[in-house]
Amino acid sequence: MAYDFDLYVIGAGSGGVRAARFAAGFGAKVAVAESRYLGGTCVNVGCVPKKLLVYGAHFAEDFEQASGFGWSLGEANFDWATLIANKDREINRLNGIYRNLLVNSGVTLHEGHARVVDPHQVEINGERFTAEHILIATGGWPQIPDIPGREHAIGSNEAFFLKELPKRVLVVGGGYIAVEFAGIFHGLGAQTTLLYRGDLFLRGFDGSVRTHLKEELTKRGLDLQFNADIERIDKQADGSLKATLKDGRVLEADCVFYATGRRPMLDNLGLENTGVKLDKRGFVEVDDLYQTAEPSILAIGDVIGRVQLTPVALAEGMAVARRLFKPEHYRPVDYAMIPTAVFSLPNIGTVGLTEEEAKEKGHKVQIFESRFRPMKLTLTECQEKTLMKLVVDADTDKVLGCHMVGPDAGEIVQGLAIALKAGATKRHFDETIGVHPTAAEEFVTMRTPVAG
């Protein structure tokens, strides 16, 4: 049968665009459908604007520390509207770049909501198109729990478009989005409280990292409340919000921000017209080749619920394009040693196994840890400390994990991720000459294990 397209991609986020561009580059006839914004979550309401806001929040510290270096500054004033307007301008520029990338790659762009009609047919804007392969890359969506007054709360999507900076913010959640936005709001001057229903945030991260970040955020004056959750939200006559906690306490705020998880974006997608199956969490079920239970339909990125990171979606998109249209270049995605960063203030950078994971996997471990005050802060009153940690297999000397909390942690750990991916041992670290004076050199000068 002759199809209109070799590949029809639903979703123009990171993974979908990468798959479409490379498939077209390999000679396939490709279309992409997008109902919202080009670039998906990452470019529009995720990584990119979030990091711009983190940069904005960080200036408060820079101004505070400048006097230690001889700078006299007038009173600093922050204008939320300026930051958001400049952020919007940059996102619009990136949207245009994504459009050009697609069109210049020979991809047909359909703007509207696409729905799968059958295993080889998609309907969009009243038209139907056939395709040999359909790729679902629709991403995720913030989820706010179904509590009384949930309509008064916002998620991460809305946070990027607030008209003004709230004076008092309750951030609910314990994952990286909650921690990052708590740092943003606090750094920009809002009275911020982070509520998390568990004992300690960032479940799944190394225990030393979690504890160290808790200590540093507390030093900065961020109100951390663990084992705390909201039962209901009521709007007051003056527009403020009253949050009643499950323990009976009442907190007042101008904004309640939820970062308690994301769901796969499958609304009105028509998957019921196919054999596609969902897993028990509601994500699209795929095999190692991103194939769903319906042979003609594939899925990648956040919608499959594996590792929900932009670079992972890019790698998955590349793998699909190569396997379908350039099989001689196909390489499976390696999910081991994926580095990641949390742009909290201070930042977290991590790659490989946590101490807890290494022990669970049966490794006999040596732990190397260093806590120190960064050189930049020695002329200031700031008492922030950086944490660096290596998890090493005591039998093979292989470095299993590398973790950091401190300025530019993501930038530093990216380089170390290459070393860990290549199988570096602690001896390799020890024999590497440091760049002096830097914080990064601490990773190659830790000689004495602190625990095992």
C-alpha positions, 0 to 999 in steps of 0.5 A, spaced: 500 500 500 502 507 498 502 511 504 502 519 504 508 518 509 513 513 511 513 516 518 507 521 522 510 524 528 505 526 533 508 531 538 513 536 536 517 536 542 525 534 543 524 527 541 519 528 536 523 533 532 529 529 533 526 523 530 522 527 524 528 531 522 533 525 522 528 520 519 527 526 513 535 526 513 535 519 511 530 519 505 523 518 509 517 522 507 515 525 514 510 529 517 509 532 524 503 534 528 503 539 534 497 542 537 501 547 542 508 549 541 514 547 537 519 545 542 515 541 547 515 542 554 523 543 555 523 549 550 516 552 552 515 550 560 520 546 562 528 546 562 529 552 558 525 557 561 526 554 568 534 555 567 533 562 565 528 563 572 534 560 576 539 565 573 534 571 575 534 568 582 541 567 583 543 574 582 540 576 589 546 572 591 551 575 587 549 582 589 549 580 596 556 577 595 559 583 591 561 587 597 566 582 599 570 584 593 570 591 594 563 593 590 558 598 593 551 597 590 545 601 590 539 598 592 537 592 588 530 592 585 527 586 581 521 586 576 518 580 575 514 582 568 521 584 565 524 577 566 518 574 564 517 578 558 525 577 556 524 570 557 518 570 552 522 573 547 527 568 547 522 562 547 519 565 541 526 565 538 527 558 539 520 556 537 522 559 530 528 555 530 525 549 531 520 551 525 526 552 521 529 546 523 523 542 521 521 545 515 529 545 512 529 538 513 524 537 509 518 535 514 511 537 513 508 541 519 501 540 521 499 545 526 493 542 530 490 536 534 492 530 531 488 523 533 489 516 531 484 513 527 486 506 526 493 503 526 495 507 519 491 513 519 491 520 523 486 525 523 488 533 524 484 539 522 478 535 518 483 531 514 486 524 514 493 522 512 496 515 512 502 513 514 506 506 514 509 508 521 506 513 527 510 515 532 507 518 539 511 523 542 506 527 546 510 528 552 507 529 559 503 534 563 503 536 570 498 533 575 495 537 581 491 532 586 484 532 586 483 535 593 477 541 595 480 547 592 485 544 587 482 550 582 486 555 586 492 552 585 497 552 579 502 547 576 509 548 572 505 550 566 502 556 569 508 558 573 512 561 567 506 566 565 504 569 572 503 576 571 506 578 578 511 575 583 507 572 589 509 575 595 507 568 599 508 561 595 507 554 598 510 549 593 508 542 594 512 536 592 519 533 593 522 532 586 526 536 582 521 541 579 519 542 586 526 544 589 527 548 583 521 552 583 522 553 591 529 556 589 526 560 584 521 564 588 525 564 594 531 567 590 527 572 587 524 575 594 517 571 595 516 568 602 517 561 600 515 554 604 516 547 601 511 542 603 513 535 602 509 529 604 515 524 605 521 525 610 526 528 606 525 530 598 529 528 592 527 521 593 532 516 589 538 521 589 544 520 594 543 520 601 548 525 602 546 529 597 539 530 599 541 531 606 546 536 604 541 540 600 536 540 606 542 544 610 544 549 605 536 551 603 535 551 611 541 556 611 538 560 606 532 561 610 527 557 605 522 554 610 522 546 609 516 542 612 517 535 611 511 530 613 506 535 611 501 535 605 495 540 604 488 537 605 484 543 602 485 550 599 480 555 600 480 562 597 479 568 601 475 574 600 481 578 599 484 573 594 489 570 598 489 563 599 488 559 605 491 552 605 489 547 611 494 541 612 492 534 614 495 535 621 490 541 622 495 547 621 493 552 616 498 556 612 496 563 608 499 564 601 498 568 595 500 562 590 500 554 591 504 551 586 504 543 585 509 539 583 507 532 585 508 529 578 506 528 571 502 524 567 502 522 560 499 526 555 494 522 551 488 526 551 483 525 545 489 521 542 485 515 539 489 510 542 483 506 543 482 505 536 489 501 536 492 495 539 496 500 543 497 498 551 498 502 557 502 500 563 499 500 570 502 507 571 498 509 565 504 510 560 504 507 553 507 500 553 513 499 549 519 494 548 526 495 547 525 498 540 520 503 542 514 498 539 507 498 542 503 492 542 500 495 535 506 494 530 505 500 526 505 505 532 511 507 536 512 511 542 518 515 545 520 520 551 516 522 557 509 519 554 513 512 555 515 514 562 522 511 563 527 516 564 523 523 563 529 527 561 530 531 554 537 528 552 534 521 553 528 523 549 533 526 543 537 519 544 530 515 543 528 519 537 535 518 534 534 511 535 527 510 532 529 514 526 536 510 525 532 503 526 527 505 521 530 508 515 538 507 516 538 500 520 546 500 519 547 506 523 542 503 529 545 503 536 540 502 542 540 507 547 544 506 553 540 508 559 546 506 564 550 512 567 545 518 565 548 524 568 543 529 570 542 536 574 537 539 579 538 547 578 536 548 585 540 553 589 545 551 590 545 546 584 546 538 584 550 534 579 549 527 579 551 521 574 552 513 576 549 509 582 548 512 589 551 509 595 544 506 597 544 503 590 551 501 590 550 497 596 543 494 594 546 491 588 551 488 592 558 492 591 563 493 596 563 500 596 568 505 598 566 512 599 570 519 598 567 525 600 569 532 601 565 538 604 568 545 603 567 553 602 568 555 595 573 560 594 569 565 591 565 565 598 572 566 602 571 574 602 564 574 603 559 572 609 556 567 606 557 560 609 555 555 603 558 549 603 559 545 596 559 537 597 563 532 592 562 525 593 565 519 589 562 512 590 567 507 588 567 499 588 572 497 593 574 490 589 575 493 582 576 500 584 571 502 578 568 509 580 560 507 580 557 514 582 559 521 582 555 526 586 555 534 587 552 539 590 554 546 589 555 552 584 556 549 576 555 542 579 551 540 572 557 543 568 562 539 572 559 533 572 557 533 565 565 532 564 565 526 569 560 523 566 564 521 560 569 518 564 564 514 568 561 512 561 568 510 559 569 505 566 574 510 569 577 507 576 579 511 582 586 511 580 584 514 574 581 520 578 587 520 582 592 520 577 589 526 573 592 533 575 587 538 577 585 545 574 587 549 580 584 553 583 577 550 581 572 547 585 572 541 580 579 539 582 577 536 588 574 530 585 581 528 583 584 530 590 580 526 594 585 520 597 582 518 604 575 514 604 570 516 609 566 510 609 565 503 606 
